[in-house]
Amino acid sequence: MDLWDIRVLYYGDLSVPKTMATPNLDPDLSIVSPYLGFLLQNGKRNILVDTGISDHFIVDGRAFGNLPARGGLAYVEQSLAKAGVDPLEIDTILFTHLHNDHAGNTSIFKNARLIFQRVEWETLLDPLPYMKVAKFYDEALIDELKSANCIKVHGDFELTEGIQCFMTPGHTPGSMSVAVNTPKGLRILVGDLWPLICMAYSQQDEIVDMEGNRHKITPAPKEYGHFMPPSGLICNHFDYYDSCNKIIAMIPSDSPEFIMAGHEPSLLAPGA
């Protein structure tokens, strides 16, 4: 089995009230939540998962929900440079979904195949009214993708030995998770199915920030079960629960280490 190293890429961050992710819990706590990308390498290939937020979605230092933010093309380029990779060396990009904070900056990856779920493309073309109001999708991305080398898939598939992709709708109609075999074992990149790991493991009583500091949090009511849906960030709750259970069933033991959440600050903490 081919093994892949995962490099976590910092594309900027958004300061969010924790209650946006875990409704009614810890209303006084704010989280600096990173925009993340993931570089998969096996010594021969450079595969990227997600490409960060576009510059024009950060206005006067603010982004989604008018919250303080930083990010954009320069952050993506700097993060790749720090990893020692030129954008032209990326051969494939997998998109967990096409929201504006995960699918920006595509034009710099001129040699890459761009792979995403077909239904996600259809949603980008014709989003529901609430998606338009929230500006989840970037209309400018449509023309960018039409001129790029795109592959629209439907359902689960194996990209290559050691990397499998699974359709996990719920956050968006075409959300996709990426399972990677690494030297440390299985890791599943879940995008925004769970933006934070404390949403996947609802009884956690602390979170770790990007500097490695620990903060006490309130566990979710036990009625929620294993995971807690993010407030206002799910397009279909039935799909969401099916997808969450699908991921939980895939991991070999019930441990957070197997899951890499889409905006999890602890993934950037020293020693992570």
Secondary structure in CASP SS format (residue, H / E / C, confidence):
PFRMAT SS
TARGET T0000
AUTHOR 0000-0000-0000
METHOD secondary structure of the structure
MODEL  1
M C 1.00
D C 1.00
L C 1.00
W C 1.00
D E 1.00
I E 1.00
R E 1.00
V E 1.00
L E 1.00
Y E 1.00
Y E 1.00
G E 1.00
D E 1.00
L E 1.00
S E 1.00
V E 1.00
P E 1.00
K H 1.00
T H 1.00
M H 1.00
A H 1.00
T C 1.00
P C 1.00
N C 1.00
L C 1.00
D C 1.00
P C 1.00
D C 1.00
L C 1.00
S E 1.00
I E 1.00
V E 1.00
S E 1.00
P E 1.00
Y E 1.00
L E 1.00
G E 1.00
F E 1.00
L E 1.00
L E 1.00
Q E 1.00
N C 1.00
G C 1.00
K C 1.00
R C 1.00
N E 1.00
I E 1.00
L E 1.00
V E 1.00
D C 1.00
T C 1.00
G C 1.00
I C 1.00
S C 1.00
D H 1.00
H H 1.00
F H 1.00
I C 1.00
V E 1.00
D C 1.00
G C 1.00
R E 1.00
A E 1.00
F H 1.00
G H 1.00
N H 1.00
L E 1.00
P E 1.00
A E 1.00
R E 1.00
G E 1.00
G C 1.00
L H 1.00
A H 1.00
Y H 1.00
V H 1.00
E H 1.00
Q H 1.00
S H 1.00
L H 1.00
A H 1.00
K H 1.00
A C 1.00
G C 1.00
V C 1.00
D C 1.00
P H 1.00
L H 1.00
E H 1.00
I C 1.00
D C 1.00
T E 1.00
I E 1.00
L E 1.00
F C 1.00
T C 1.00
H C 1.00
L C 1.00
H C 1.00
N C 1.00
D C 1.00
H C 1.00
A C 1.00
G C 1.00
N C 1.00
T H 1.00
S H 1.00
I H 1.00
F C 1.00
K C 1.00
N C 1.00
A C 1.00
R E 1.00
L E 1.00
I E 1.00
F E 1.00
Q E 1.00
R H 1.00
V H 1.00
E H 1.00
W H 1.00
E H 1.00
T H 1.00
L H 1.00
L H 1.00
D C 1.00
P C 1.00
L C 1.00
P H 1.00
Y H 1.00
M H 1.00
K H 1.00
V H 1.00
A H 1.00
K C 1.00
F C 1.00
Y C 1.00
D C 1.00
E C 1.00
A H 1.00
L H 1.00
I H 1.00
D H 1.00
E H 1.00
L H 1.00
K H 1.00
S C 1.00
A C 1.00
N C 1.00
C E 1.00
I E 1.00
K E 1.00
V E 1.00
H C 1.00
G C 1.00
D C 1.00
F E 1.00
E E 1.00
L E 1.00
T E 1.00
E C 1.00
G C 1.00
I E 1.00
Q E 1.00
C E 1.00
F E 1.00
M E 1.00
T C 1.00
P C 1.00
G C 1.00
H C 1.00
T C 1.00
P C 1.00
G C 1.00
S C 1.00
M E 1.00
S E 1.00
V E 1.00
A E 1.00
V E 1.00
N E 1.00
T E 1.00
P C 1.00
K C 1.00
G E 1.00
L E 1.00
R E 1.00
I E 1.00
L E 1.00
V C 1.00
G C 1.00
D C 1.00
L C 1.00
W C 1.00
P C 1.00
L C 1.00
I H 1.00
C H 1.00
M H 1.00
A H 1.00
Y C 1.00
S C 1.00
Q C 1.00
Q C 1.00
D C 1.00
E E 1.00
I E 1.00
V E 1.00
D C 1.00
M C 1.00
E C 1.00
G C 1.00
N C 1.00
R E 1.00
H E 1.00
K E 1.00
I C 1.00
T C 1.00
P C 1.00
A C 1.00
P C 1.00
K H 1.00
E H 1.00
Y H 1.00
G C 1.00
H C 1.00
F C 1.00
M C 1.00
P C 1.00
P C 1.00
S C 1.00
G C 1.00
L C 1.00
I C 1.00
C C 1.00
N C 1.00
H H 1.00
F H 1.00
D H 1.00
Y H 1.00
Y H 1.00
D H 1.00
S H 1.00
C H 1.00
N H 1.00
K H 1.00
I H 1.00
I H 1.00
A H 1.00
M H 1.00
I C 1.00
P C 1.00
S C 1.00
D C 1.00
S C 1.00
P H 1.00
E H 1.00
F H 1.00
I E 1.00
M E 1.00
A C 1.00
G C 1.00
H C 1.00
E C 1.00
P H 1.00
S H 1.00
L H 1.00
L H 1.00
A C 1.00
P C 1.00
G C 1.00
A C 1.00
END
